Amino acid sequence: MADFGPEGRHPRPILNEIKWRGLDMDKCEIEVLHRGAPRNRIIIRGSDISLGRSFFTFGETMIPYHRILRVRYDGRTVFSRAEI
């Protein structure tokens, strides 16, 4: 299993690390605050996104990184906001 260093880092560098280390983005799940969805959350597979500077893109939707609540890789939480 991949080691991502100290938990609590910002989600952008974690997602970049997964991508640039050549790890399987399909094993990455991103839980995002999404108003109107059940529990105001959606889960997005890492292979379905494109990373940008301030936002990541899911389909044609640009989502700011601060909306990421949790990132899991291969079932392990590698990022989590304290208020979840």
C-alpha positions in Angstrom: 0.0 0.0 0.0 1.2 3.5 -0.8 2.5 5.8 2.0 1.3 9.4 1.7 3.1 10.9 4.7 1.4 12.9 7.4 -2.4 12.9 7.2 -4.0 16.4 7.2 -2.1 17.9 4.3 -4.1 19.8 1.7 -5.9 17.5 -0.7 -4.4 19.0 -3.9 -0.8 17.8 -3.2 -2.1 14.4 -2.1 -4.0 14.0 -5.4 -1.0 15.2 -7.3 1.2 12.8 -5.5 -1.1 9.9 -6.4 -1.1 11.0 -10.1 2.7 11.7 -10.5 3.8 8.6 -8.6 1.9 6.6 -11.2 -0.5 5.1 -8.7 -3.9 3.8 -9.9 -6.3 6.8 -9.8 -9.2 4.4 -10.1 -8.4 3.3 -6.5 -8.8 6.9 -5.3 -12.2 8.0 -4.0 -12.9 11.7 -3.3 -15.8 12.7 -1.1 -17.0 16.2 -2.0 -19.4 18.7 -0.4 -22.2 19.0 -3.0 -25.4 20.8 -2.0 -28.6 19.1 -2.9 -27.1 15.6 -3.1 -28.0 13.0 -0.4 -26.3 14.1 2.8 -24.9 17.0 0.7 -22.0 14.7 -0.4 -21.0 12.9 -3.6 -18.2 10.4 -4.1 -16.0 10.8 -7.2 -13.6 8.3 -8.5 -10.1 9.7 -9.0 -9.9 8.4 -12.6 -12.9 10.7 -13.5 -11.2 14.0 -12.6 -8.6 16.3 -14.1 -6.4 18.3 -11.6 -5.9 22.0 -11.9 -4.4 24.8 -9.8 -7.4 25.9 -7.7 -10.0 23.5 -9.0 -10.3 20.0 -10.2 -12.6 19.1 -13.1 -15.3 16.4 -13.0 -17.0 16.2 -16.4 -17.6 19.8 -17.2 -17.9 20.9 -13.6 -15.0 22.8 -11.9 -14.9 22.0 -8.2 -12.7 23.9 -5.8 -10.3 21.8 -3.6 -11.8 23.3 -0.4 -15.0 21.3 -1.1 -13.1 18.0 -0.7 -14.1 16.4 2.6 -12.2 13.2 2.4 -9.7 11.4 0.0 -9.3 7.6 0.2 -6.8 5.5 -1.6 -7.2 1.8 -1.8 -9.7 1.9 1.1 -7.4 4.0 3.4 -8.2 7.6 4.3 -5.3 9.8 3.3 -7.0 13.1 3.8 -10.0 14.1 6.0 -11.4 17.5 7.1 -11.8 17.7 10.9 -15.5 18.6 10.7 -16.6 15.5 8.9 
